[in-house]
């Protein structure tokens, strides 16, 4: 499996254990890593490591699903730039759904 360096670690660990990761396994690990990132929030030294774990799992998931994550991010960014946004009471943003012209 030829992957850029950022995508390799999770696959290498599983391969060393004799495992062939599938998308479901990686997605399950991704969810767990996001949980660890939430818990680490606010502690800089922990946040960096947990954010890296999330990124590794996300790149691994994209590879298992056979899509280019970076290209998908840029494509979605272009879509989001064209949308109108509303500020939610909790400080997050949501795009304003356009009326269906049909």
N, C-alpha and C positions, 0 to 999 in steps of 0.2 A: 504494500500500500504506500504510494508516494504522496505524502502530505507535507505542506509547509511546516516548519518547526513548531509553530504554535498549535498545530493540530495533532502532533505526534504523541505527546506524553500519555494520554489516557489509553490510546491504542497500544503503546509500548508496555504499559503496566499490565493490561489485560493479556497481551500476547505472552508476556513472561510467565503468566499464570496458566497459560494454555487455553485462554478464552478467546473467542471470536465475538467482539461486541456487536450487538444489533441496536437498532435505533431505540427500541423500547428500553433496553438496559441503560443506554446512555441518557435517555430522557429522564428515567427514574433517578439516576445519579445527579443530573442537572438540577432537578427539583430539590434534592437534598442539599446540594451545594448552595443554591439560592437561600435556603433556610439558614445555613451557616453564615452566609453573608449578612442576612438580616440581624442575626444574633451579634455578629462582630461589629455592626454599624457603630461608629463613634470611636473605635480603637484603631487608629491608623495602621499599626503594624499588622494587625489581624485582618483588617479590611483588604489590604493589598493582596495578601495570600488567598483570601476567600474569593475576591473578585477574579483573580487569576484562575482559580479552580472553576469558577462559573464560565469564564471565557474558554478554557480548555474543553469543558464538557460541551459548550455550545458549538465550537468548531468541530468537535468529534461527532456531534449529532448531525451537523450539516454534511459532513463527509459520509456518514452512514446513510443519510437520505439522498446522497448524490446531488447536492447543490452547492454553489459557491456562496458562502455566507457573506463575504465582503460585497460581492455583486448584488446580492439580495438587499443588503443594508443600503447601498447607494440607490438602488431602484426604489425602495420604500421611502428613502429620504426625499427623492424627487417628487414622489406622490404627496408626501406630507407638506412639502414646501408650497404646493398648489392649493392646499386646503385652508379653510378658515378655522380658527381655534377659539375656544372659550375657556376661561379660567374657572375651575371648579372651586367650591368653598374650601376644599382641603389643600389647595395650592397646586394641584395637578392640572393638566390640560386635557381637553377632549376635543376632537375635531367635530365641527358642526356638520351634521348630516344634511346633504343637499336634498331638496325635494326631487322625487322621481318624476322626470318630465313626461312619462307615459300617460 
